[in-house]
Amino acid sequence: GQRIRGYLHPDKGGEYIFWIAADDAAELWLSTDDKPENKQLIASVPSWTLTRQWDKHPSQQSGGILLEAGKRYYVEVLHKDADQKDNLSIAWQIPGGEREIIAGKYLSPFVPPK
């Protein structure tokens, strides 16, 4: 399995919806701020999906999550694969936009606290 951690930097304030797709299983966690201890499970894949297959399981889609522009949010993905045909995709719908893969410009690496 793998754990991917970092920070999400939305440039628009408002309600966001998130999706996750993966083979075999995955969880998407998002904090209310930049602290890992405040993370909450917002979406999950209980069993495999095809690449970017967003609608196989109801749990793949989050509810609406209010984010502030310019604020940094801790984000974490846990992913487990049973064979070598793995995939992992995360998308969001920004306020007034369409669902899209989260671009790298909205992400930065996790820096552990000292």
N, C-alpha and C positions, 0 to 999 in steps of 0.2 A: 504494500500500500504506500501511499504518499500523502504528505500534508503540505499544502501550499498556503503560505501566509503573506500578508501584505497590507497595504492601505488603499482604500478607495477614496477618490477625490472628485465628487460630483461638482460640475460647474454650474448647475441649475438647482435651485431649491424647489421642493415639491414632493409629490408622491411618486415613488418608484415601485416597479414590480420586477422581480428577479425570477429567472428560470435556470435550472440545471439539467444537463443530460450527461449520461456516463455509462460505461460498461466496465465493471459490473454494478457497483454500488458507490454512492457518493453523498456527502452532506455539505451544504453551504451554510456557513455561520457568518453573521454580521453583528458587529458591536454597535452600541448606541453612541460610541465615541471612539477614540483611538486606543482604548485599553482592552487587551484580550480578555480580561476577567469579566467584561460586560457583554461578551458575545452571546448571541441567541441563534438557535437553529431556525433558519427561515425557509429552507427548501431541501428536499432530499430525493434520491433515486434508490428505491429499495431493491430493485433488480435491473438488469441491463436495459439500455436503450440504444438505438442507432445514434450515430453522430447527429447532433442538433435535432433530435426527436424530442420536442418539448412537451408533448401531450400524452405520453404513454401512462403516466401515473399522476393522479391529482396532486401529490406531494411535491412534484417538480416545480410548481409555481408558488411563489410567496404571495402573501397578501400585500396590500399597499403599505409601503414603508416611507415615512416622511424623512427626507434628508435635506440638510442645509447646504447651500452653495459655499464652496471654499473650505468646508470643514473636512477633516480627515477621519475616516472610519476604518477600524481594524476589520479585516475580512480573512476568513480561513476556509479552505476546502479540504475535506478528507475524502480520499479516493482509494477504492480497493478493487483489484481486478483478479479474476481467477485463472485467466489464460493470457495469451499475448495479443489479443485483439482489443486492446483497451482504447477508450476515447473519453474525453472530458471536455465539456463546453459550458460556459456560463454566459447568460445574456441578461439584459435589462431593458426596460421600457422607461425612457426618461419622460418627464412631464411634457406633454404635447408631441411626443415622438412615437416611433414604431419600435418594436422589439428588435434589438441588435446585439451582437457580441460586444462585450465590454472592451473597448479599445485600450491599448497600453497607455495612452496619454492620461487615462483616469486612474492608473495604478502606480504604486511605488513599493519598493521592497520593505519587508518588516525589519525594524530595528529593535532588538531586545532592550528593555530598560536596564540601566546600569545600577 
